């Protein structure tokens, strides 16, 4: 960790599990409740909505 930030690399197949487990999409007003926040939340939301991230294939 440097300057209060770190990078967590996650495979797309595990993305939903990690985001859910760490409650990264939850909004909390109290920083003591939510101590981890995502810098790229909108990008992650798009990936979670894509059919490929849910294990579905086209066809």
Secondary structure as UniProt FT lines:
FT   TURN            3..4
FT   HELIX           12..21
FT   TURN            22..25
FT   TURN            31..33
FT   HELIX           41..49
FT   HELIX           51..54
//
